[in-house]
Amino acid sequence: MDDIPFTRPSRPRDRAIPAPGDRGRPGPTSERRAPYQRRSRGKARSTTSRRLIILILVTLLFSCLVASWLSKGKDARTVHLSVLAVGPRGEIPENSPVEREPDVAARAAVLMDSQTEEVLYRKNDREHLPMASTTKIMTALLVIENCSLDEMVLIGEEATRVGESSGWLTPGETLTVEQLLHALLLQSGNDAATALAVHVGGSVEAFVDMMNRKAEEIGALDTHFANPHGLDQEGHYTTAYDLALIAARAMRLDTFRRIVSTSKYEVPWPGHPSPRVYYNKNKLLKSYPNANGIKTGYTLGAGKCLVASASHGGMELISVVLNSDDYWNQSAKLLDYGFNNFVRLRFPLGSLSLPPLKVGNFPTKETTARGTDILVTVRRDRVNEYIVARGYYKSWVPYPVRKGDEVGRLEIGPGEEEREVTLATEEEVLPPGFFRRSWSFAVKGLGMAWKAIRYLVPGI
């Protein structure tokens, strides 16, 4: 038998055999590995923590993006809306027969509701015509808007040289704005018009520029003034429609309304035994029921002119008659026609109870929307065409919401006469912060998850 050489089993060089009494104790190798193992476990924990933090941040970022996207939205949800109109005493008006339009013997005429500025009758109402002393309506409007009534006005020679209709002013005397307004509107003093124009504008020319700018602002686009008193002059003209617009704006001023309805006014007159007494030349104040203004006028070029106003049945109407020898009767005829055949409808949007407007998601906020009462003057035989306003109201809109944003719209009237009225927000609602949106989104998500769990696990 051949001898088999003995080979000692190989061992790992780094492996140590513990002595019999050292079993269970860490040998040299275990002592060397312990720090490595601790570092490995610490590194693993650190890696896990970082991954968890990254996962949380990614989840938070995703939540923010989703919340932001959902908060913006694209389409607002809407509900249908109908509003019923009421009459002057809160009643529901009904259709009724009407009269034929009157035949007004004037070069031009118009009848207008002073508050709604709707035209109820027209004849050549856009024709350019001279308007005589009805010019002074605009003069008074500007003076009242730019002066206090107790301001003192020095009367210059330029004012007293104008001539024709006069308030008997004397160069060098001083009168208050209120006294001169009575001389202007009751006595129709050209000198008072010039004195006030210089006081307000610094010169007649500057004041006339103010008159033309104001006419444009009001919408009287077919009017051009060349002086503040109304004497015939090239480039001085208006239309019946524009004059009614100007008068309607003037009647919104309490001072103007009070003066044009005054029958008599006295102004001290130094050096004379009695005061200056100005009488209102508008005869309708005594002859027509509920008449309350406004102004007469006459020149050779303009003929006899009258702007009149009266109130009845919850309406105030303004009639304008230009170049008519029978302007008193023609004005009364127009006012009668308006009061007998028209009614003013009111849509109570200001008191309309609208549901809260919801804004955005995550979180959803609420705001309020409101409208203003709408007035519409209609012929009595067409009430049914206007009695109901129909439209929509948004129940939800995305962020942001600005004060005055449109959130609803109503349509009133038929066909080409249809008008639109908007409902608007009353306050600003800005989007919440980035993290607040995320928190709200997370809370919402947890709430939905809890509901799902309760549904899947009954009795939990």
Residue pairs with C-beta under 8 A, 6 or more apart in sequence:
14 29
15 29
16 27
16 28
16 29
18 25
18 27
26 34
60 438
63 438
63 441
63 442
63 445
64 434
64 435
64 437
64 438
64 441
66 441
67 361
67 362
67 437
67 438
67 440
67 441
68 434
68 437
70 361
70 362
70 441
71 360
71 361
71 362
71 398
71 399
71 431
71 432
71 437
72 398
72 399
73 360
73 361
73 396
73 397
73 398
74 398
76 394
76 395
76 396
76 397
76 398
76 407
77 394
77 395
77 396
78 392
78 393
78 394
78 395
79 355
79 392
79 393
79 395
80 390
80 391
80 392
81 390
81 391
81 392
81 393
81 408
81 410
82 388
82 389
82 390
83 347
83 348
83 349
83 352
83 388
83 389
83 390
83 410
84 92
84 387
84 388
85 92
85 93
85 345
85 346
85 347
85 376
85 386
85 387
85 388
85 389
86 92
86 93
86 345
86 346
86 348
87 93
87 314
87 343
87 344
87 345
87 346
88 313
88 314
88 315
88 343
88 344
88 346
89 314
92 387
93 343
93 345
93 380
93 383
93 387
94 383
94 384
95 380
95 381
95 382
95 383
95 384
96 380
96 381
96 383
97 380
97 381
98 340
98 341
98 379
98 380
98 381
99 337
99 340
99 341
101 121
101 337
102 121
102 333
102 334
102 336
102 337
104 121
104 123
104 321
104 324
104 330
104 333
104 334
105 324
105 325
105 326
105 330
106 123
106 321
106 322
106 323
106 324
106 327
106 330
107 124
107 127
107 129
107 303
107 322
107 323
107 324
108 123
108 124
108 125
108 127
108 129
108 239
108 240
108 320
108 321
108 322
108 323
109 121
109 122
109 123
109 124
109 125
109 240
109 319
109 320
109 321
109 322
109 324
109 330
109 334
110 119
110 121
110 122
110 123
110 125
110 240
110 241
110 243
110 244
110 319
110 320
111 119
111 120
111 121
111 122
111 244
111 317
111 318
111 319
111 320
111 334
111 335
111 337
111 338
112 118
112 119
112 120
112 241
112 244
112 245
112 248
112 317
112 318
112 319
112 320
113 120
113 315
113 316
113 317
113 318
113 338
113 342
113 344
113 377
114 247
114 248
114 251
114 309
114 316
114 317
114 318
115 248
115 315
115 316
115 344
115 375
116 344
116 375
116 376
116 377
117 245
117 248
118 376
118 377
119 125
119 241
119 244
120 317
120 337
120 338
120 342
120 377
120 379
121 334
121 337
121 338
122 240
122 241
123 240
124 240
125 239
125 240
125 241
126 222
126 239
126 240
126 241
127 239
127 240
128 222
128 237
128 238
128 239
129 237
129 238
129 239
129 240
129 302
129 322
129 323
130 230
130 232
130 236
130 237
130 299
130 301
130 302
131 230
131 236
131 237
131 238
131 243
131 297
131 302
131 305
131 322
132 230
132 231
132 232
132 297
132 298
132 299
132 301
132 302
132 303
132 305
133 165
133 188
133 229
133 230
133 295
133 296
133 297
133 298
133 299
133 305
134 230
134 238
134 243
134 295
134 296
134 297
134 305
134 306
134 307
134 320
135 193
135 225
135 227
135 228
135 229
135 230
135 236
135 297
136 184
136 185
136 188
136 193
136 228
136 229
136 230
136 295
136 297
137 243
137 246
137 247
137 250
137 294
137 295
137 307
138 211
138 214
138 215
138 225
138 246
138 250
139 184
139 193
139 196
139 197
139 207
139 211
139 228
139 229
140 181
140 184
140 185
140 250
140 256
140 259
141 214
141 246
141 249
141 250
141 253
141 256
142 200
142 207
142 210
142 211
142 214
143 177
143 181
143 184
143 196
143 200
144 181
144 253
144 255
144 256
145 253
146 200
147 177
147 199
147 200
148 177
149 176
149 177
149 178
149 181
149 255
150 176
150 177
150 178
151 176
151 177
151 199
152 174
152 175
152 176
153 174
153 175
153 176
153 177
153 180
153 195
153 196
153 199
154 172
154 173
154 174
154 199
155 169
155 170
155 171
155 172
155 173
155 174
155 175
155 191
155 195
156 171
156 195
156 198
157 171
158 194
158 198
158 204
159 169
159 171
159 191
159 192
159 194
159 195
159 198
160 169
160 170
160 171
160 191
162 190
162 191
162 193
162 194
162 229
162 231
163 190
164 190
164 231
165 187
165 188
165 189
165 190
166 187
166 189
166 190
166 191
167 180
167 183
167 184
167 187
167 189
167 191
167 192
167 276
167 278
168 189
168 191
168 269
168 276
169 175
169 183
169 189
169 191
169 192
169 195
173 270
175 183
175 195
175 267
177 196
177 199
178 255
179 267
180 192
180 195
180 196
181 192
181 196
181 255
181 259
182 259
182 262
182 265
182 267
182 278
183 189
183 191
183 192
183 267
183 276
183 278
184 192
184 193
184 196
185 256
185 259
185 260
185 295
186 259
186 262
186 264
186 265
186 278
186 279
186 280
186 281
187 278
187 279
187 281
188 281
188 295
188 296
188 297
190 229
190 230
190 231
193 228
193 229
193 230
194 204
194 228
194 229
196 228
197 203
197 204
197 207
197 208
197 228
198 204
198 207
200 207
200 210
201 207
201 208
201 209
201 210
204 227
204 228
207 228
208 225
208 226
208 227
208 228
211 225
211 228
212 223
212 224
212 225
215 221
215 223
215 224
215 225
215 242
215 246
218 245
218 246
218 249
219 245
220 238
220 239
220 242
220 243
220 245
220 246
221 242
222 238
222 239
222 241
222 242
223 237
223 238
223 239
223 242
223 243
223 246
224 235
224 236
224 237
224 238
225 236
226 233
226 234
226 235
226 236
227 233
227 236
230 236
230 297
230 299
230 302
231 299
232 299
232 300
232 301
232 302
238 246
240 320
240 321
240 322
241 320
243 307
243 320
243 322
244 307
244 318
244 319
244 320
247 293
247 294
247 295
247 307
247 309
247 318
247 320
248 318
250 256
250 294
251 257
251 293
251 294
251 309
251 316
251 318
257 292
257 293
260 280
260 282
260 292
260 293
260 294
260 295
261 285
261 292
261 293
262 280
263 279
263 280
263 285
263 286
264 277
264 278
264 279
264 280
265 277
265 278
266 275
266 276
266 277
266 278
267 275
267 276
267 278
268 275
268 276
269 275
269 276
281 296
282 291
282 293
282 294
282 295
282 296
282 306
282 308
283 328
284 291
284 306
284 308
284 310
284 328
284 331
284 332
285 291
285 292
285 293
287 328
287 332
288 308
288 310
288 331
288 332
288 335
289 310
289 312
290 310
290 311
290 312
291 308
291 309
291 310
291 335
292 309
292 310
292 311
292 316
293 307
293 308
293 309
294 307
294 308
294 309
294 318
295 306
295 307
296 304
296 305
296 306
297 304
297 305
297 306
297 307
298 304
298 305
302 322
302 323
303 322
303 323
303 324
303 325
304 323
304 324
304 325
304 327
305 320
305 321
305 322
305 323
305 324
305 327
306 319
306 320
306 321
306 324
306 327
306 328
306 331
307 318
307 319
307 320
308 318
308 319
308 321
308 331
308 335
309 316
309 317
309 318
309 319
310 316
310 317
310 335
310 339
311 317
312 339
313 339
313 343
313 344
314 344
315 338
315 339
315 342
315 343
315 344
315 377
317 334
317 335
317 338
317 339
319 331
319 334
319 335
319 338
321 327
321 330
321 331
321 334
324 330
341 379
341 380
342 377
342 378
342 379
342 380
343 377
343 378
343 380
343 383
344 375
344 376
344 377
345 375
345 376
345 377
345 378
345 383
345 386
345 387
346 373
346 374
346 375
347 373
347 374
347 375
347 376
347 389
347 410
347 412
347 421
348 373
349 370
349 371
349 372
349 373
349 374
349 410
349 421
349 423
350 370
350 371
350 372
350 373
351 373
352 370
352 371
354 368
354 369
354 370
354 393
354 408
354 423
355 393
355 395
356 366
356 367
356 368
357 366
357 367
357 368
357 369
357 394
357 395
357 396
357 397
357 401
357 407
357 425
358 364
358 365
358 366
358 395
358 396
358 397
359 365
359 366
359 367
359 396
359 397
359 398
359 399
359 401
359 429
360 397
360 398
360 399
360 429
360 431
360 432
362 437
362 440
362 441
362 444
363 432
363 436
363 437
363 440
364 396
365 429
365 432
367 401
367 425
367 426
367 427
367 429
368 425
368 426
368 427
369 393
369 407
369 408
369 423
369 424
369 425
369 426
370 423
370 424
370 426
371 408
371 410
371 421
371 422
371 423
371 424
374 389
374 410
374 412
374 421
376 386
376 412
376 413
376 419
378 385
378 386
385 413
385 414
386 412
386 413
386 414
389 410
389 411
389 412
389 421
390 410
390 411
391 408
391 409
391 410
391 411
391 421
392 408
392 409
393 407
393 408
393 423
394 407
394 408
397 405
397 407
399 429
399 430
399 431
399 432
400 428
400 429
400 430
400 431
401 425
401 428
401 429
402 425
402 428
403 424
403 425
403 426
403 427
403 428
404 424
404 425
405 424
405 425
406 422
406 423
406 424
407 423
407 424
407 425
408 422
408 423
409 420
409 421
409 422
409 423
410 420
410 421
410 422
410 423
411 418
411 419
411 420
411 421
412 418
412 419
412 420
412 421
413 419
431 437
432 440
453 460
454 460
